[in-house]
Amino acid sequence: MERIDRIYLDASATLSTAWEYAKKHGLIIAAVLFVLSLVTQGASSLFNSGANLDHDQIQHVAEQISKGDMEALKQVGEMYRGVGNSLCTGFSALLNMIVYVGLYNLALGLFSGRFTETTFDAFNLPVTVYLKYIAVSIICGILGFVSALFCLIPWFFVAPRLVLAPVYQIDHPEEGVIESIKASWKMTEGNTGSMIMLGVFCFLISIVGFLACCVGAYFAEAIELFALVAAYNQLKANCFVQE
């Protein structure tokens, strides 16, 4: 079997590739992200307004029961508001992950030639793909959080090694969740510094996009999406490197 040498990420080439794809397809992706933002913000307003309304009702009932114990009323109101905020946060996070499954699949298809134009057919995936993506994202988030919380390994060394796991999962729907995480870890081996550099570049792009009347922030997200998929395409051969 022919020996495969490890590939090292070229962050500048990755961004250049991402920019070329963003020029062709970024506006539609930015529009999707803008609509996503409107939906999540609308959901937040709905939950908060509902919380305020029910808070008054709960306060009225609590006044009757507690005979004017205002401290207890405040606690009831804060508990309800916390539930509403938690539901809103969970809904927004879930919706974001669902949308990004389709967008990552679209980007992967554009890179491979499976798609020749921006199409919503990219969202036509089995439910198991969405569920595995969500599971991978949650596990990677927990691992990153634990590494930062306990300072076992600095977060900025862990996150770059796991960031490609969700993309790998979409590209290999037949693989298991743990296998996708292991694949990301292997792909990025020896590339931690380059992945961090790519992350810094994407962060700067986000700032520039935000300064462009905030509208450019959505286009910046499209560039970042293509950059991550471009990095994945550069490094995916590392899964076959024999140590």
N, C-alpha and C positions, 0 to 999 in steps of 0.2 A: 504494500500500500504506500502510495506516494506521501511523503512527509509534508505537512502543511505548517508553514511558519506563522507565528503569531502576528496579527495585524494591529497596527497602532493608529489611533484616531488622529486625523488631521482636522483640528477644530476649524481652521479658516476655510478649508475646502468644504467642510460640512455646512458652514454658514453660507458659503457661496452657492452650493447646491440648493439649500433651503430657499434662498432668495429667488433663484430662477423658477422654482416651483410656485413660490408665493406670488410672483408676478403674474403667473398664468391662472392660478386657482385660489389665491389668497382672499380675494374680495368676497367670493361666495361663502368661504369658510368663516370669514369675519362677520358676514351677515348672519350666519347660523349662530355664532357665538353671541352676537348682539341680541338676537331673539331669545337665546337661552338666558342671558342676563336679565332681560325684561320679565321673563316668566318667573325666574327665581326671586326677583325683587317684588313682583306682584304677589307671589306666594307669601313672602315675608310680611308685606303690608296686610294681607288677608289674615294671617295668623295673629299679628299684633293687634289689629283692630278687633278681632274676635276675642282676644285675651282681655282687652280693655273693657269690652261690653260685659263679658261674663264676670270680670272682676267686680264690677259694680253690683251685679246680682248677688255674687257670693258675699260681698261686703254687707249687703242689706240683710241677708239671711244670717250671716255671722253676728251681726249686731243684735238680732233678736235672741240668738242662742247664748251669746257670751255676755249679754247685758252691758254692752258698751265697751267691751275689752278691745280697744283699738289696736293694741299690739298684736293680738291674735288675728285681727282682720288683715293687718299688713302681711302677716306671714302667709295667710291663705292666698292673698293676691299675688305675692311673690312666687309662691309655689305654682300657681296656675300659669303665670307669665313664663316661668322657667320651662314648664311642659310645652307651651306654645312655641317658645324659641327653639327647644330641642327638636320638635317635630319639623319646624321650618328648616333648621340646619340639616337634619337627616334627609328631608325631601330634596333640598337643593344639591346636597352631595350625591345622592343617588341619581338624580336627573343629569348632573354633570358627567358622571361616569358613563351613563348610558349613551349620551351624545358623543362622548369622546371615543367610545368603542367604534361607532360609525365613522368618525373623522379619521381615526388611526387606520381603520380598514381602507378608507378612501385613499389616504396617503400611501399606504403600502401598495394598493392596486395601481396607483399612478406611477409609482417608482418601478413596479414590475411589468407594467404594460397591460395588466389585467383590466384596468380602466383607462380609457383614452381621454376622458373628460370628467368634470365634476358631476357626480350623479348620486342621488339618494338611494340607489340600489346598494350602496355600501352599507346601509343600515339593515339590509335584508340578511340577517345572520341568525343561526340557531340560538335559542334562549340560553343554551349551555355556554355559549361563547361569552355572552353578557355576564352570566353568573360567575364564570371562571375569572373574567377580567376584574369584576368587583372583588372577588376573593383575593386575587393577587394584589390589587391595589390596597386593600385593607391590611393584609399581612405585611406588605412592604412598609406601609405607614406605621404599623405597630413596631416593627423592627427598628425603623428609624427613630421613633419616639423613645423606645427603650434605650437605644444606644446613646441618645442625647441625655435622657433622664439620669441614667446611672453612670454616664461617662465611661462606659466600658470601652467603646471605640468612638472617637469623635464622629458626630453625625455627618460631617462633610466628607468623611471617608466611606461611610456606609451608603448614604443616599446615591452617590454616583454609581455604585456597584449594583444597585437594585433598580435603577430608573428604567432600564430596558425590559424588565420582566413583563409589564403589561403589554408592550408592543409585541414581544415574542409570543405571548399567549394568544394574541389575535392572529398572528401569522402562523401559529401552530395550534389550532383549536383542539387537535387530538391529544395534545400533551396535558399532563396534570398541572395543578397549581404549583406544587413544590418543584417540579421539573422546570417550569418556566423561571422560577426564582433562581434555581441553580444555573440555568443557562445564562441569565443576565450576569450572574456573578462571574461565570467563566468568560463570557464575552468581554467584560470590562477589565479583566485581570491585566495589570500593567498599564492600564489606561485611566487610572483614577485622576491623575493630574490633568489630563486632556479633557476628561468629562467635567471636572470642576471648571476648567477654563471655558468650556462650551456653556456651562451654566451661568458663568459670569457674563459672557457675551449676551446670552439670552435675557439676563436680568437688565443689562444696559439697554437692550432693544425695547424691553418693556417700559423702561423709564421714558425713553424717547417717544414711544407710542402714546404713553399717558400724557406727556406734555403737548402732544399734537391734538389739543382740544379733547382729550380722552378718547376720541373716536379711533385714533390710530392704535389704541391699546388692543383692540380686537384683531387688527391686521398683524400686530406684533405677536399675538398668540398664534396666529396662523403660521408665521415664520418659525416660531418655537416648535410647533407641532411638526413641521417639515424637517426642522433641524434634528429633532429626536429620531425621526424615522430615517433620516440620512445617516445619522450616527449608527443606528441599528444595522443598516445595510452595509456599512463599512466593516462593522465588527462581528457580524453574525457568523462568519467563517471560523471565528475563534472557538466556536463550539466543537469543532472537529480537530482542534489542535491536540496532538498526543504529547503528554508531558513526559 
